[in-house]
C-alpha cells in the first residue's frame, strides 16, 4: 500500500466528521472495498482525503492518488496557498453547521490576508506601468502609511470572505468572540461544533455573564440606595431683578 505524507497543520484545518458521518463513510468504503474518490496530494502530502486514507489503511483497502495540479488544475506556491485551498474546499461539505463554517472563515481570513499582501507587493509595479487609468488604490499604494496599507488589505480580505461564508458577518463576529480565550469551555465549544447549542443563545449568555461580572466589580457608595448621583452642569446665574443674590436664575425654564 502506498504511503502518503500527512501534514498535521493541513489535517487539523479540516472540521472533524461527526461519529455518524465517520461511521457512514467507513461503511461505504468497506461496502465497495475501495476508496471511490481519489486522494488528492501536493508534493506527496495529502490535501484532500485524510479520512478516506485512514480508513483504507485500517482495512487495507485500495485507493487512487491524484496530484492537485492534475485533479483541480491549481498550483500552490507555498503551504499558505495549500491551506487556503483546503479551507475553501471544505465549504463544499454537506452538513456543516454555521459554527463550523464560521471557524473555517476565521481560519481563512489571516491566510487570505497573507496571500493578498504577497500579491500586492509583486504586482504593484505592473499595475502602475501597464494602465494609467488604474484605480487610485493601486496608484497611491506605495505612498500609503503602514496603517492605511493594512486597512486596504483587510478590506480586500473581508470582501472575499463575504462570498465564502454562507452565513452573516454578524454570525462570524459572534463566533470569533465565543472562541476568544477564556470565554467558552472546551465542552461548550464542542457543543457548538456539534450544533447542540445555538450561536446566538450562547453569545447572549456569555454577554449577560460578562455584564454581571462587571456589575459585581463596580464599587458603589455605601448607603440605603445603590445610586451614584451626579449634579448636571446647570448654567446658574443670579437674576437681575432678584433681591437675593444667592437666588439663582435657572437658565432652563422648562425644567
C-alpha angles and dihedrals in degrees: 000000000000114000115222128194120248120206107204091211091055092045095049093052089070117090106243119252116248115247088255093051093047092049091049092049092049092049091050095050092047091048092055092035090225144055105273094200123052121250109244120223140183115204088344093307121117115249097164128023105040093144094046091049094052093048092048091051091048094053099026092244122164121248139179125235127211130181114240089235090061099036099045105013093238132130124207120210094192144349091279090062090049092050092051090052092049092051094046091045090057092061086076091064117112122233096028107149123215094263093055090046089051091052090052090051093049091049091047097050101071091043093052089047091053090048092049092050091051093048094047093053094050097042102038097093092045092052092050096047104041099050127032090191097059118130123284088245091067096037094053100034094101092055095047120115117246089255094054091045088054092050090049092052092046093051090054092048092048091051091053093045091054089067094046104047105072084199132077123275087239091059091050090050091052092048090050090052093047090052094054113117113274096012101096131021121237089255092053091051089049091053091049091050091050091049093241092126128043116241095227093048093051091044092053090046093053093045090052091049090051092052091050090051091049091049092051090050093052115102111226125192116257115253145087095300128043093225131131106212124199125177109231115239096260116186101240124181135157115262118242093231095043115117091200111063088199090061106094125212109229110225092207103070094174092063 
